[in-house]
Amino acid sequence: MSSTSTKTSTSTKFPISNLPLPPPSHLLTHNLTPDPLTPSPAHFLSSVLRTTPSIQRRARLLAPDAHFSYVAPCPLPFPFEIAPPEPPEVVEDKAAYIETWLAQREAVHPVAGAGQRGALRVYVPSNNQKDGEYPRELVGLSERCVSDCLPHLDVGNALRTLGTPALAPDVDADAATAPGDLDASAQELVDVLGGHAVLMNADPPPEGPGSETAPTPFAPWSLRYSGHQFGVWAGQLGDGRAMSVHVTPHPADPDVTYELQLKGAGRTPFSRSADGLAVLRSSIREYLCSEAMHALHIPTTRSLALVSLPSLPVQRERTESACIFTRVAPSFLRIGNLEAFNPPADMFFLGGGQQPANMEGLRRMGEWVARRVLRLPGVDWEGGGPWGKELVMEVARRNARMVAGWQAYGFMHGVINTDNVSVLGLTIDYGPYAFMDVFDSHHICNHSDGEGRYAYQYQPNMIIYACRALLTALSPLIGAELETSRAVSQGWADNASSEQISAWRTAALDAVKVEMETAIQEITGAEYGRILRARLGLRRQEGSDQTQLVQPLLSIMESWKMDFHATFRRLAYFRPAMVRARDTDGSGDALEGFVKELLGGVSETGPMYDAGRATEEWLVWLDKYARRIESERDEWAIGAGLDSEGEVDAAREKAARSANPRFVLRQWVLEEVIKKVEGDHESGKRILGKVMQMACNPFEAWGAERESAPTNELDAETREERRLCGVGERKMLGFQCSCSS
């Protein structure tokens, strides 16, 4: 085992180049098959980056057994703007000239003194044009992600240079220092996460004594995957603009590792006709939402940093500026990574294609996912126990819990293609997502989804579809394991006929499909019910909750176009005594006032709006809700040692508020933040920082919630908090985004 894999104290911090690597047994690149054109970090640095760098920038199909390709960040406009030589001369070998031009921009020169204490060295380009023409500016750094995933990362003074988070321009706060004032650790962090500096260890491992303590060979990589997009097989896709640039164990548990992945750092072999870049707009959306989802306890990849490249133009619907977003997860593997090795058919497509099935590649990828990524319990690895079926079931269970969280919090992903579904059950690839405003079970957040395939109500079905695709891909392997009750071994299908593989596939589908789909439906339903009970401040499960409380509540919201989150948040303050007072002494003022407050969340009061009927529907529902709350009063009192009704009400209110966000990352808020940052980085990044704080703490009483002081009497910052907790302009309700980023 490498010396870099030893457990690290949580108080010890390292610059990014010195973050320890895990042992080779925990590194994907040491356990799966590399692209034969980039077979090792040593070959990648010495040969590819220096002499034939176009290998990693050219769209191509990888070898059928390859799982990944080594790559290096190089954010440049595409098509590449390759100028002729100066002074003008005839270029005899244009291909060689292009390779030389690219090589000048690749990170092949080691930085003296950097990374010497750890396993990785820092490499930068020889051509200063890349550094000067496209300056890098840190505009966001998630303190919560650092604390949770990378507590041993030394970010230097990076957070201080972002300035004090604030929404109001006149807030008295420390001015942000200039980007040039970054200290050494912060500057190295920005250089690496900004795609300028590359972390590698390209020395071949020594043989004999001392090899066990030698630095682990390492270079960044991008993954090959395929998938179904909008239900149609799309062939090889892969990380067209994503590169994993580091992996490090969590200091509290060396078996838990986190990958750092750059999104938008340049072309890879999987970019097809795209530029490999990302724009500031989409990067801000993913940066904020990943942390917002985590705060809502929905499984997700995490956000680390945003590095803007303001002078690097990117063509989308309009010309925008580039940004590199760093996300963090234990693994970024998707269902599409397994589909790539057993596609439904050998097809070729304009600008792409698909390799033939490779059963050994499927086995290696599947075993890596089962053993290392999922760490499946109950599999007898030493005894050769089967793992294929349990892999499918575990992925299904995890994604069922994830999609239940989506439904319970009104989150719409927008593009649930099989290549966007994580094997870990993490929400991944935030594109045209949205949180529900006015409740609409048919809402489509992606305006490219004309048929509504990924509408809110169909999201659980799309997870079933994706897990079916996973089962289909692994079915020959599972069938072979069912036949012998043992794990398949290397070369397991080399001599199998097409008839045999078909028989294995059929046996697996017959044995697993119904069980898997039933598990998804049951887990999704149970988890959805659990979260909705928490949102309603209920402790006990009752079989009638869905039909008597949840569905009628959603129907009222949908009928009267009421805001989804604001309605749930208001219900936290409901008291059963309001109903009791009306029924016992005829005093209905409190109840009527509460209903009036609820109906204040109606977004449209046109000709179809009937205030009297809406009030009556609410009164009927609140009567049932009050009885349901009262049925649990003893459980609250006994469990928490509470004596009075007021104490029980206060405890239930606190519990309900902790499950219902006051601040929601609505589309209008995102659009406003994006415009602020695009317009002025210096002030915009303080606003971005404050919105990130609110997204990470969504249940707090932002904006002096329920305080009697009128808005115009609040201080400027609190006024802005209150505004951002509102529903925004009516024209932004149900706002749809595109997939472009």
N, C-alpha and C positions, 0 to 999 in steps of 0.2 A: 504494500500500500504506500502511495506517495505521502511524503511528509506534509504535504499541503492539505491532507484530508483530516488531520487531527482536530478534535473539538476545540472551538475557539471560545474564549470568554466573551460574554455579551457586552462587557465594558471595553474590550479591545476594538479599536476602529482602524480601518485601513483605507488608503486611497483606492480607487477602483482598480488600478493595475495590480494592487497587492491583495485584493480579495482572494482568499484561498479557493482553489479548485477542489471539487470532490475527487475521490479516487476514480480510476478508469472504469471500475465496475458500475459507477453511477453516471457515466457520461454516454450520451446517445452516440456520439461519433466514434466511440471505442467499441460499440456493441452492434452497430448496424453497418450496412454496406455503403461505402462512399462511391460517388461518381468516379468511374475509372479514369476520367480526364483530370480529376483532382484527388488522387488516391491517398494523400497524406498531407499534414500541415507542412512538412519539410518540402515536399514537391510543390505544393501550392505556393509557398513563398519564393523558393529558389527558381522555379521554372515558370509557373503560370503567371504570377504577378509581375515578374521581371521581363518575360519574353513573349508570352502569349496571353495577355490579360483578357482578350476578347472572349476566351473560353467561358468566362463567368458572366459576360455581358450579352452573350448571343443567345437568343431563344432557340432551344433545341430539346429534343426528347432525351432523357437520360437512359442509360442501359437498363434493360428490363429488371435486373436484380438490385439496382441502386436505390437507396432510400434518401440520400441527401447529396448535396454538393457543397464543397467548401467555397466560400465567397468572402468578399471584403467590401465594406461600405465605400461608396464613391458617388456622392450625390452631384450629378451633373445634368444640365438640360439634355433632353433627348427629342429628336435625333441629335447625336453629338455634333457640336459645331467645331469641326476639325479644319482649322485654317491651313492654307498652303504654306510652305516654308518661306522664310525671309532670309536673305534676298531670294526672289523667285528663281526656282530651278525646276527642271523636269524631274518628276518623281517616277522613277522606273518601276519600283515595286510598291504599289499603293497599299497592298495588304500589310507589308512590313512597316510602312510609314504610319499606318493607323495603329498597329501594335505598339510602336514607339511612343506615339502620342498618348495612348492610354496608359502605358507603363509609367510615363512621367507623372501621372496623376494618381498612381497607386501607392499605398502605404507600404513601402519596402525598406525604409531607412530607420534603424533603431534609434530611439531617443536615449542619449547618454544619461545614465543614472536612474532612469525610470524603470520601475518594475523589478528592481534587482533583488528585493527581499522575498518576492513571491514567485509563483510559477510562470508568470506571463511577462512579456516584454512589450513595450509600447513602440509601434511603428507609425511613421508619418510619411507623406509623399515627399518626393524630391522637388516637385514643382511648386513654388510658393504661390503660383497663380490661384490654386485652389483655396489657399488660406486667405489671400487678399481679396479675391473677387467675390467670394461668398462667405462673408463673416458670419459667425455663429453667435446667437444671443439666447441665453437662457430666459424663458418667459414663464416656466412653471416647474415646480418640484414638489412632489407629494410627500409631505412630512409623515403622513399616516402610513404610506406604503413603505417608506424607509424604516419606520419603527416596527412594522409588522413583519416585513419580509427580509430586510437588509439592515438590521440594527448594527451590524459591524462595518457598514459603509461610512467612510469619512467624507462628508459632503463639503467640508471646509466652511467657508462663509457664503456658500451659494444661496441659502435661504435669506440671509440678511441683504444680499444684493437685489433680491426681488422686492424689497420694501415691505412696509407694514401693510398687510391685507386691509383694504378699505374700499367701500362703495362710493362714499361721498368725497368729492374732490377737495373739500375744505377741512377734512379731518386732520387734526394736528398729529402727524406721524413722522417718523424719521424718513428723510428722503432716501430713495434708493440710490446706491452708489453706481457708478458707471460700470459697464461690463468689463472694462480693463482692470478694475480693481479686484477681480477674483483672486483669491489666494491660490497656492499651488494645487491643493487637493481639488478645489472647486474648478479651477481651469482644466485640470486633467479630466475631470468628470464631464465638463462641457465638450471638450475635444473628442472624447470617446463617444458620448451620446449624441454628438453633433456630426458623426460620420467622418471626422478628420483623422483621428488617431485610431489605430486598430491594435487590439490586444491579441498576441499570438505567442506560442512557444513552438518554434519550428525545428528545434534541434532533435535529431533522431535519438530515441532512447538508447542509452549505453547497454552493453551486454556485460554479464558477469557481476562481480561484487559492486555494490553501490547502486545497481539499477533500480532497486526497490524504493530508493529515496530520491531518484532523479525527477526533475520537473515533468509533468504530464504533457505530452504533445497536445497542442490545442490551436484551433483557428476557428473563426466564425463559420456558420453554415446556414443554408436554407434547405427546407424540406420539400421533397416531392410528394404531391398528393393529387388525386383525381376527385371526381364527384359528380353528383346530380345537381344541376342548377335549374331551379323552377321545374323540377321533375324530369329534366332531360339530361341524359348523360353528356358530359362536357369534356371527357378525356383528361389528359394531363393538365393540371392547373399549377399547383405548387406555390411556394412563397415568392410571388413575383415582386414584392417590395419589402419583405420581412427578412431579417437576418438575426439569428441568435448570436450575440457577441460575448456572452459570459455565462457561466454557471457557477453558483457558489452554494455551499451548504449553509443552512441556518445554524448560527452558533449554538442554539439551544438543543438542536437535534441534527447531527450530521447526516442522518438518513433522509432528511427533508431538504431538497435542493430547489433553488430558484434560478430559472433562466431569465436573462435580460435580453430582450429582443427589440431591435430597432425597426421601426416601420416608416418607410419613406427614405431609406438611405441609398437608393440607387438600384440599377438593374441587376437581375440574376438570370440564370438560365430559364426561369419560369415566368419571366415578365411578358412573354409573347410580344405583342406590339406596343405594350405600355412603357412608361418612362421609369417605373420603379420608385417614383416620388410620391409624396403626400403633401397636401396643402394645409395651411394653418387652420382653416375652417374645420375640416374633418378631424384634424388632430386634436383641437380643443374639445370637440364633441366627445371623442373617445376618452380623452384624458379625464374629463369631468365625470362622465357616466360610469366608468369602471369603478371609481371610488364611491360614487353615489350608490351603485348596486351593492357594493360590499357593505356599506353602512346600513342598507336595508336587509342585510343577511341573505342576499341572493348570491349563489356561487358565481364567481367571475374572475377573469384575469384582472391584474392590478395595473395602476398607472404609476410610473416613476417620474418621468420628466418630459418637458417640451423644449426643444431647441429650435428656434426660428432661424431660417436662412433667408432674410428679407430680400436680398438682391438676386436670389435664384428664382427665375420665373417658371411657372408651371401652367400648362394649358389645360383648362377644363372647359366648362361652359363660357368662362371668361379667363383672362390671364390672372393668376393668383401667385402668391409667394409660397415658397416651400417651407416645410417644417418637418422635423424628425421627432417622432413620438417613441418613447421607450416604455414598453409594457413588461410586466413581470408575471410569471406563473411557474408552478412546478413542471409543467410541460405544455407545449402548444400543439401536441398531436391531436388530430381530428379523425373522425370516421373515414374521411377521404384518404387518409394515409394508408388505411388497410384496403379500401376499395381499389386503390391504384394497382394492387398486385393480383387482383382477380376481377377484372372489369367485366361488365355484362356481355361485351362483344368487342371484336377487334375493329375499331372504327377510326377513321381519320377525318380531321376537320380543318377548315380554313384557318391557317395560322397556328395549328396545334396538331394533336394526334393522341394516340394511346398505344402504349406498349402492350405486347401480348401478356397473358397471365404468367406469373412467376410464383409457383407455389412455395419455393424455398424462401423467397423474399417475403411472402405472406407469413410463413412460419416465424421467421426471425423478427419481423415487426410485431406480430401478435404476441410472441413470447416476451419481448421487451415491454410491451404495454402491460401485459398481465403480471409479469414478475416485478418490474421496476417502477412503472408509472402508477399502476393501480395497487401494487403490492397485495394481490388477492389473498385474503385469509383462507385457510382451509385447503389450499392446494398443496399436495405432497410433492414438492419440487425435488427433493432428494430421491424419492421413490418413483419418480416419473409419472406422477398423477396427471390426468387430463386437466386442461385449463381453458379450452376454447369456449365451451358453453358458459362457464362462469364469467369469462371476460365479457361476453355479450350481455349477460344478465346484470353485471355490475355497471356497465356503461348505461344500460337501460334504466337501472334504478337511480343512478346519479342524475341523468338527464330528466327523469320524471320529477325528482325533487326540484331541480332547477326551473322547469317550465311551470310548476305549481307556484313558485315564487313570482315568476313573470305574471301569471294570471291574477294572483292575489294583489299585486301592486300595480296592475295596469300597464306593465311594460310590454312594448311591442318591438321585436327585434327587426323585422322587416325583410330579412334575407336568410331564412333558415335552410339554406342549401346544405347538403351533406358534408361539404368541405368546410362549413361554418359551425359544425357541431362537435364539441370537444369530447374526447374519450373520458376526461375527468368530470364531465358534467359542469363545465364552467361556461358562463356567458362569454362569447368570444366574437371578435370582429364587429365592432360597433359601427354601423353604417347609417342607414336612414331610420334609425330607431326613434321611438317616441314613448313618453309616458302619457297615459290616458288623461285627457282633460274632461270634457263632457263625456259621460259614460255612453259608449256605443259599441256593442258587442261585435258589430260588423266592421269596425274601423280598420282602414288600411293605411299604414304610416308611410309606405314606400310608393311614390307615385309611378314607379316603374312596374309595379305589381298590378297591372290592369285587371287581371282576373281575380284578385283577392286571395291568391293561394296562401299568403302569409298573414291574412287578417287576424285580428286579436283572437276571435273565437276558434280559429283553426290551428293555433300554435301547438296545443297538445297532440293533435293529429299529425302535425309535421314532425314532431319528435318521434312518434311511432314510425312514420315513414323513414326517417333517418336510421332508426335502429333496425328496421327491416333491411335496409341497405347494408348495414354492418353484418347482420346475420347472413345475408346472401353471400357477401364476400367471404366470410369465414366458414360457410356451410360445408365445403369439402373437407376442411380440416376437422371440424366438429364431428362430421359423419365418420371420418376415419378413427377419431378418438372413441366415439360411441361403439365402434365395432370391436375395439381391443381393450377398452377401459384404461388406456394408457395414452400419455402425451405422444404426439407424433415426433419423430426424430429427424435429423438432417437427411435430406434426400427422400423424404417420406412419400412423395408423389412422382418420383422420377420415372418409375416403370408403370404407373397407373394409366389405364386406358381411359378414353373419354367416357366410356360407359361406366367405368368404376367411379370416376369423379362425379358423374351425374347421379349415380346411386348414393354416394356419400352425401351429396347436396340434398337429395330428396329426404334421406333419413334424418338429416339435421333439421331441415325445415319442419318435418312432421313432428319431431321431438321437442322443438324449442319455440317455434313461432307463437303458438297460442299461449304458452306459459309466459313468454316475454311480453307480449302485448297485454295480457291480463295484469302482469306485474306493473307495467307502466300506468295503466288505467287506475289500478288500486292505489298505488303510491301517490300518483298525481292528485287523486281525489282526497286521500287522507291528509296529505301535506297542505293542499289548498284549504281544506276545512280547518286544519290546525291554525293556519295563518289568519284566516278570516275570523275565527273565534277570538284570536288575540286582538285583531283590529276592532272587534266589537266588545272587548273587555270581558270576555267569558272564559271561565276556567274549565268547565266540564264539557265533554263531548256528549251530544245527544243526537240520535239518528235523524230527528226531524229538523235539525238546524238548517240544512241546505234548502229544504222545501218550505219551511215555515218562516225563516228569517232571511237567509242570504239571497235566495232567488227573488223573493218579493222586494227586498231592498234594492237590488240591482234593477229590477223592473221599474220601480218608482224613479230611480235616477235616469234610466233610459227614456222613460215616457216624458219626463219633464225637463230633459236635457240639463241635468244637474252635474256639477263638478264632482268627479269621482273621489279625489283625495280630500277636498275641503269638506265634503259631506261626512266622510269617515272621521275626520278630525273633530268636527263639531259634535258628533255622536259621543265622543269621549266625555263630554260635559253634561250628558243627559243624566237626570236623576229619576228613578222610579217614583219618588215622592210627588213629582209633578202630576203623574197620572192619578195617584192615590188621592191627592188633594181635590182634583176635579170630581172623582167618583164619590168621595165622602162628604164634602161640604160645598161642592159646586164651584170651588175656586179654581178656575182654569187659566188664570192669568199667566202663571209661569209656563204652563204647557203651551198655551197659544203663543207666547213670546218665543219659546224655543222653536216651534214649528215655523214661525215667521223668520227666525234666524236661518233655519234650514233652507227655506224657500228663497232666501237671499242669494243662494248659490245657483239659482236658475239662470241660464245664460240667455234664454230667449223668452220674451213675454209677448209674442205676437198673437194673431187672432185665434190660434189653436190653444192658447194657454188658458186654463180654467183654474183660477186660484182657489176657488171653493172645492173643486174636486181634488186638486192636489193636496189641499189641507186635510180633507177627509181621508185620503189614502195614507197620509203620514200619521194621522191619529190612530187609524186601525193598526198600522205597523208598530207604532210606538207602544201601543197597549200590549201587544204580544212581546215586544222587546222588554218592557218593564217586568212582565211576569217571568220571563226567562232570567232576567237579572236577579229578581227576588228569590228565585228557586235556588240560587247559589249563595245567598247571603251568609248562611251558616258556614259554608266552606271558606269564604273570605275571612269571616270573623275568627273561626277556630284556627285556621292556618296561620294567620298573622297576629293572633292575640289581640284582636280589635274588639272594643266594647260597644261603641255607639254606631248608629246608622251613618252618621256623618263621617266617621273614621273609615267605615267600609266603602262608602261612596268615594272618598278621597283616594283610597288605595286602588279602587277599580279605575278611577280617572287616570291616576298616574300610570297604571299598567297599560291602559288604552292609548294614552299619549305616547308611550314608548314604542308602540307598534304602528302609529299613524303619523307620517311625516308632516310637519308644518311647512317645510320647504321641499318643493319638488322641482326637479330639473326639467322645467317645461321648455317647449320649443321656443317660445318668445324670449325666455331668459337666455337660452343658448345663442339665439340670433343676436341679441343685444351685446352679450359678452364678446362674441366673435367680432362684431363691428368695432367695439371699443379697443380690442387688442390689435386688430388690423389697422385701425386709425392711428394709434399711438402706443407703442410697446411699453413705454415708461409708466404711463398711468394705467394702461390696460392690464399689465401684469399684476398690479395691486388689486384691481377689481377681480381679475381671474383668481387670485389667491383667496379673496374673501368668499367668492362663490364656491371655491373648493372647500373652504372651511364649513360653509353652510351645507354643502352636499355631504360632507363627512359627518355632520352632526344634524341630520334632518329633523330629529324629533324635538330639538330645543325650541323654546318659545320666541323665535326670532321676531323682531319688529314689535316688541312689547305686546305679544299676543294677549288679547282679552283684557288689557288694561284700559281703563276708562278714558285716559287722556286722548283727545282728538289728535289726528295725524299731524295737523299743523303745529301742534305744541311739542312734538317729539324732536329730539336732536336730529341733525341731518343724516347721520349714519343709521339710526333706528328707523327713520322714515324710509330710507332706501331698502332696508331689510324688509319692512312691511310691504313695500311695493313689490319686491321680488317674490314674496310669498303669495301674491295674488294671481289671478287667472290671466291677467294681461288683457290686451285688446281683443275684442271679439273676432276680428279678422284672422287672428293667429290660432284660434281654437281649431284643433284637428289639422294643423299645418302638416303638409307632407314634404318629405325630403326625397332626393334622388340618391342613387348608389354612387354618384361621382365623388371621388375624393383624391 
